[in-house]
């Protein structure tokens, strides 16, 4: 039986407050609700992430470790669709990423990632393993190059930029949860079957860090490394997220150095220390 891990967390909301974090006796769940770039009726990505996170956290504590994380996520998506009264299979619907680690009760770690958050695993030999899901970025949609090239030219986050994001989001939704596209938690429970999963030994793992893209994409910019995060306490993690926010606001407010869809994104980090 593994000893209880030491868990540290920090969150910094931007404008949307769509990241959600849940710590349970069985693990940690980090979710990032997708921002809608146009007015929509019904639940937002943040509302969806909150409901899915609560459902996942309850299931992690309830289900046996013999139940796979894929099965748990599939059931949680199904219940979230029902709870929010969403149309099954709808493309124009809220969605969110999922990163989770199950730490109890055995001496193994179960990991799951769906969407563009990051899981970093620190091994006892000093190496760091990054688990990422790049399928959305690999779609090669023209609107991505369009908004990034405008930012690189110094155009900034103007009305034209926002119009491009609306067009990009529509194009992404057409490729959501289908072969040749990308997979995300939304209105199709079967998307869980396309999540990246891994199992690691507690005996050879020192720590695990889960981070939404708003945090993960800014770490290098402020001179931090995953091992730095793994050693940080709550206050130090909060300070790091503040540094990321200030770097975006003062060093790169127009997205020239690091072209990104939004000047500021929600930022969430969870550290699970095992040694």
Secondary structure as GFF3:
##gff-version 3
##sequence-region A 1 275
A	DSSP	beta_strand	6	12	.	.	.	ID=ss1
A	DSSP	beta_strand	19	23	.	.	.	ID=ss2
A	DSSP	beta_strand	27	33	.	.	.	ID=ss3
A	DSSP	alpha_helix	45	62	.	.	.	ID=ss4
A	DSSP	alpha_helix	69	84	.	.	.	ID=ss5
A	DSSP	beta_strand	96	102	.	.	.	ID=ss6
A	DSSP	beta_strand	108	114	.	.	.	ID=ss7
A	DSSP	beta_strand	118	123	.	.	.	ID=ss8
A	DSSP	beta_strand	128	132	.	.	.	ID=ss9
A	DSSP	three_ten_helix	137	139	.	.	.	ID=ss10
A	DSSP	alpha_helix	142	152	.	.	.	ID=ss11
A	DSSP	alpha_helix	159	174	.	.	.	ID=ss12
A	DSSP	three_ten_helix	189	194	.	.	.	ID=ss13
A	DSSP	beta_strand	196	201	.	.	.	ID=ss14
A	DSSP	three_ten_helix	202	204	.	.	.	ID=ss15
A	DSSP	beta_strand	205	211	.	.	.	ID=ss16
A	DSSP	alpha_helix	213	216	.	.	.	ID=ss17
A	DSSP	three_ten_helix	220	222	.	.	.	ID=ss18
A	DSSP	alpha_helix	226	230	.	.	.	ID=ss19
A	DSSP	alpha_helix	234	246	.	.	.	ID=ss20
A	DSSP	pi_helix	247	251	.	.	.	ID=ss21
A	DSSP	beta_strand	267	273	.	.	.	ID=ss22
###
